[in-house]
Amino acid sequence: MIELRPLFRLEAQVDEPRIAPGAPLGDRRFIHVSGGTFAGERLKGVLLDGSSDWQLVRADGVAELDVRVSLQCDDGPIVFMKGWGMRHGPAEVLQRLAQGEDVDPALYYFREAIMFEAPAGKYEWLNRVLALGSGRRDPDLVTIEAFEVL
């Protein structure tokens, strides 16, 4: 049986997507992460500038997410986070998101599988964790509720 334990809430400040339409597999998007925070019972800190989300928006409207984020813990260590996921929903809901409207995340699917690379020491336990994330997309903010899979 799979059990989940809350890991952290992540709020990423994001820039406008840069879009390269017409690629063979769909439209490509690059979304720069300029900062943000994460906080949970066992770790907290900030997102470092230069993190990013590389997306492929397929012909069926599904956005495949390839997220790479550097998390700096409040006591100094930097943890690398990798997320693979997808976001999709009804065309009218995705259009509202694209226009920057406030959309209830229950109206679309936004999930990620998350893994970490942490240095030896206090956070090395993250190297053995698979986490699942549920997301929300706002105009300049992405929020992920991450849960450790036990």
C-alpha positions, 0 to 999 in steps of 0.5 A, spaced: 500 500 500 502 506 498 502 512 503 504 519 503 507 524 508 507 531 507 514 534 504 513 541 503 509 547 499 513 550 494 512 557 491 516 558 484 516 565 481 516 564 474 517 569 468 512 569 462 514 562 457 518 563 451 515 559 446 517 555 440 511 553 436 511 548 430 517 543 433 516 536 430 513 533 437 509 539 439 510 546 441 516 547 446 516 552 452 521 555 456 519 558 463 524 561 467 524 560 475 526 567 478 525 565 485 521 563 490 520 559 497 519 552 499 517 550 506 515 543 510 516 540 517 523 537 515 526 542 510 525 550 508 528 555 504 528 558 497 529 557 490 535 559 486 534 564 480 536 560 474 531 554 475 527 552 469 521 548 467 522 545 459 515 543 457 513 540 450 505 541 449 503 536 445 498 536 439 492 533 444 494 539 449 497 535 454 503 539 457 509 535 459 513 538 464 521 537 465 522 541 471 529 543 474 530 547 480 535 548 485 533 549 492 537 552 498 535 550 505 535 555 510 541 552 513 545 553 507 545 546 503 543 546 496 539 540 494 537 539 486 530 537 485 528 534 478 520 534 476 517 530 471 509 531 470 504 533 466 498 538 466 492 538 462 484 540 462 479 542 458 481 547 452 477 553 455 480 552 462 487 551 459 485 558 455 483 561 461 490 559 464 494 562 458 490 569 459 492 569 466 486 568 470 485 565 477 483 558 475 481 553 480 486 547 480 480 542 481 478 544 474 485 541 471 490 536 472 497 538 474 501 532 477 509 531 478 513 525 480 519 528 484 526 526 485 532 529 489 540 530 489 542 532 496 549 533 499 552 528 504 549 530 511 543 533 514 539 532 507 542 526 504 535 522 506 532 526 500 536 522 495 532 516 497 525 519 496 520 519 491 515 525 491 509 526 488 506 533 487 500 536 486 500 543 482 497 550 481 498 555 476 497 562 477 500 568 472 507 569 475 507 563 480 507 556 480 505 552 487 506 545 488 504 541 494 509 535 495 508 529 498 514 523 500 511 516 497 513 512 503 
